[in-house]
């Protein structure tokens, strides 16, 4: 039995945050019903590599779900959703503050219909303040939550080249919702959850990225950022490696392995404090040593000395790693429209077992009739709503 079996989720989303959060719940056994607009559906369907009109990005964020098409611009479409609510456990959306209230699907009104409902509202910046109604996309949040400042060097900001704030928010939303489910088990009551991308992303980056913006008393001693000590690729004769020699002992073993033990007694580097003070000079000397060896030679020397290190892999090499095969991380899925697909399985194992996806990502409105029938709408009413443009 999967952990969330028996839980029903209604998801209203565009792009990543709510979609990815709901997909994680689907992987964990929840029934996730994705409610999409009538015409295009979720715009993520059309971005990037695609087959049969479904993009791989959409498929990667929406497997395990059912899709229904509902015209929420019409009162009858709004009423349909309200009729479904008594059988729903979680309602999650990522529309701007106020949008759901205008559609008569706000938190208070729905939780009045279903007191056990957990209503999760994801926004870019929160409900209040000067940016409360502003549009939010991942690069905007990266810039405003300090991720570009953290990623950059020499006061030159840089992006994480992945939708990191979207996905951080999705993970945070999934954790908050399942926490609310636990509270509901004890109290019998659902609740409203507000979550902003800005808050989620700053919470994520703050522990290490804002080390020197944490202590406020004037007598504190600033120190080097962990990211400045660890996160560099070192070129070799034929590639690059990364080394995480995080202690004095590891540094010593690494220098001995490279034949640079003379640096251990060099007055510029013979203590951690001195090494940090002269960090650029130290790194330049070590970098020159790396260039004397191939990647394989360096890895053999450092691994023999038990120094954490790794080759910088390209994406094909990442997927071909023996460790991923041992972990049963990568799977194959046969999609009825998209054909064979590679998937990455849900990371958490429950009872020592991987959670397999229950179904591939849905076509737009693929399950409308099936879902409405399960919610005890009559065939006649479904037909009438279809003919009237309320569902499709």
CORURPE-V908138 format. One line per field, one symbol per residue. ss: DSSP state (~ for helix, > for strand, _ for the rest). phi: phi as a letter, one per 30 degrees, with the letter a starting at -180 (. if undefined). A space follows every 10 residues. Layout:
ss=???
phi=???
This chain:
ss=_______>>> >>____~~~~ ~~~~~~~___ >>>>>>____ __~~~~___> >__>>~~~~~ ~~__>>>>>> ____~~~~~~ ~~~~~~~__> >>>_____~~ ~~____~~~~ ~~~____>>> >>>_______ _______~~~ ~~~~__~~~~ ~_>__>____ ___~~~~~~~ ~~~~~~~~~~ ~~~~~~~___ _>>>>>~~~~ ~~~~~~~~~_ ~~~_______ _____~~~~~ ___>>____> >>>____~~~ ~~~~~~~___ ~~~~______ _~~~~~~_~~ ~~~~~~~~~~ ____~~~~~~ ~~~~____>> >___~~~~~_ _~~~~~~__> >>>>>___>> >>>>_____> __>_______ _______~~~ ~~~~____~~ ~~~~~~~___ >_
phi=.decejcccc cbabideddd ddddddedjd dccdccdddc idddeccieb biibdddddd cbdicccbcb dddcedddde ddddeecccb bbbbddejdd ddcibddddd dddbdddccc ccbdbjdcid cecddbbedd dedccidddd ddbhicdbdd dadddededd dddddddddd ddddddcicd acbcbcdddd ddedddecdc ecbcdcddcd cdbddedddc cbccdcebla bbbcddbedd edddddddic ddddcdddbd bddddddcdd dddddddddd ddbddddddd ddddchceaa ddcddddedc eddddddhdc bcbccdccid bdbcdeddcc iicdcdddad ddddiecedd dddddidddd ddddddddid ba
